[in-house]
Amino acid sequence: MTAGSRHVSGTRQWLRDLEVFAGPLPEFDPASAPADPVRLFLSWLVEAVADGVRDPHAMTLSTVDSAGDPDARVLILKGVDASGRQFAGHAFSPKGGQLACHPRAALTFYWPEHGRQVRIRGIVTPGSAEENAADFLGRSVTARAGALPARQSQYLMDVAERDQALAKSRLGTVPALVVAPTPPFPRTPEPPASRGAPLPLFRLTRRGKDP
C-alpha cells in the first residue's frame, strides 16, 4: 500500500496522529498584557520575526461575495498603526469587487511555532491616492510588472500567456497606473480593457471586540 492510498483510506486517524504544537510554546500572562491591542499584536509579531517564524506577516483576508458566500485568501500585511491594518490588492480582483459591495472583512494571523493566532474584524476603506502611489512605487520592479497587467485571480490558458503579459508590462506597454482621489474600486471586478489597473491600499479598522 502506498503512502497516498494509506492516507486516503485512514484520513481521520492519520490526521489525529499528526503532532500539534511541537516543542515549548511562549508563556502568556493575560494580566501583564498591554491594554492597547495594537501593542500586544506588534509584540507578538516582533517575537515571531525574532524567532524565525516563516512569513510572520502573512495573514488570511476573509470577505463576503454578493451572494453572501465567504471567501478567503492569504495576503501580506503592509502596515499597522492605531488606524488599523493595511493590505494591498487589485481593485478588479474578486476581493476588490467583494469589498466594493461589502466593505467589511476579517484578518487572521497564525504563528504555529508559537501556538498563537490573532483575529480582527472591521470596516475596510481604500487608502488615499498618496498612500496608493507610495505603496506601488515601493515595490520591486518585478512586483510592479506582475501587478500592472490587472490579471489577479483571473484564469490563464497557459504559462506562456502569463509570461507574455509580464514581458509587456516590463516594456511599459501596459497602461499607466491609475491613482484616483475617489474610491478606486468599481462595483464590478471585471477590468475595462481601456484603463489601467488601480492598485489600492486598503485599511481595515477594528470595530468592537471579537467574542
N, C-alpha and C positions, 0 to 999 in steps of 0.2 A: 504494500500500500504506500502510495506516495505521500509526501508531507501535505500537498494540496488537498488530496482526497480525504486524508485523516482530519484536516481542519474543517472541511465541509460537512463530514458525517458527524463530527462531535464538536460543533462550534461552541455550544454552551459550556461544556466542561473545559474546552481549550481556552476560552476567554477567562473562565474562573481561575485557571491555573497561571495566568499571566501575572507577574509581580506588579504591585501598585505601590507608588511612593517608596521606592527602594532607597535605602540609606537614611541617615539622620536628616530631619527637617528643621528649619529655623524655629526658634521659640517665638511665641507671640503672646504678649500680655496686654489684653484689651485696656486695662487700667492705665497703662503707660503710653497708649496710642495718642497721637496728637488730635486735638479736636477738629482741626481742619482736614477733611478727607483728601484734599489735594496733596498736602504734605505727606500723609501716610502713603498715598499712591506713589509719589515720587521716591520716597524712601525705599519702598519695595522694588521699584524699577531700578534704582541705583544698586541695590543688593543683587538683583538679577544680573545686571551688567557686570558687576564686580566678580560674581561667581561663575561667569562664563556661560550663563544660560543662553541657549541658541535663539536668535531672533527675539530678544526680550521685548522689543517694541512692536511686535506683530499682534494684531487684535482681530477679532471677528466682529464685523459690522452686520447687524441684523435689521432688515427693513421689511415693509409690507407692500405687496403689489396692489393693483386696482381691484383685484378680486378678493383681497383680504388674506391671501396666502403669504406665509412668511418666506423670506429669502435671506441667505447669509453668504458671506464671503470673507476671506482674510485680507486685511489691508495693513499698512504700516502707519503707526502714529506719527503725525507731523509736528505736533506741538501740544503743550498742556500748560494752562495757566488758570487763573481764577475765573476766566470767562468760559472755560470748557476745554474739550479735547478737539484737536484739529486733524482732519484727514483729507486726502485729495482723491479726485476721481473724475471721469468723463461725465459731462452733463448729459451726453447722449447715450450713456451706458444704461443697463437696466436699473442700477441703483440710483442714477441721476433722475430717471423718469419716475421711479418709485418715490424718491424724496420730494419731487415736484408735486406729486399728488398727496402724499402723506409725509409731511416734514417732521417725522418723529422716528427715532431709531434706538437701538441698544448696542453697546460695545461690551465685548467680553475679552478680558486679558487672562492668560493662563500660563503660569510658570511651573511646569511639572516638577522640576528639580527641587522646588521649594514647597510644593503642595499648596500653592496659592492661586486664587483667581479673584478677579475684580469685575463686577457687573455694573454698568452705568446705563441709565435710560434718560432720554430727554428730547428736547426740541433741536432740530438741525436747521441751521441757517447758512447761506452762502457767504464766503468771505468777500471782502472789498476787492475792487479792481487792483489796488496796490498789493494786497496780500496774494491774490491770484498770480499776478505777474512775478512777484518776488519768489514765490514757490516754484513756478515753472522755470525761471531763469537760474534758480539754484540747483537744478537737476543737472546730471551729466549730459554730455552730447548724445550719448546712446539712449538715455532715458527720454530726452526730449524728442529724439527721432521716433522712438517707439510710441510716444503719446500722441503726436500730431495727426497721424492718419485717422484718428477717431474711430478705430475698429474694435474697441474694447468690448469683450464678451459677445462679439459677433462671430458667426461661423465663417471659416475659411475653407475653400475647396481643397487646398493643398499647402504644403510648406512654402512652395515657390511663390504663391500669392503673397504670403507674409513677407518673404524676403524682398519681393518687388516693391511692396508698399514701404518697407524700411529704406530701401535704396532711394526711392523718390523723395522720401522725407529728408534723408541726409543731403540730397542735392538741392533741397529747397524748392521742390516743385509742388509741395503741399501748401495750400493757402495758409497765410499767416495766422498766428494765434489771435483769437478774438477775445478781448477783455472789455466787458461792458459794465457800466456802473449799476445797471439794473440787475435783478436776479438772473444769473447766467444760464439757468437750465430751463428748457422748454417743457411743455406739458406732454410731449411725446419723446421717447428715447431714440426715434429714428433721425439720423443726421441729414439735414438738407445737403444736397450734393454741391451746392454753390457756395457754401460757407465753410469757415474754418471750424476748429474743434475747441469749444470752450472747455477749459480745464480748471473748474473752480476748486477752491479750497473750502471745505465745509467745516462747520464748527458745531459740535454737539454740546448743548448747555444742559447740565443736570438739573432736573426738577424733582423735588420731593425726595423721599427715601425709598429704596428698594425694600420689599418685605423680607 
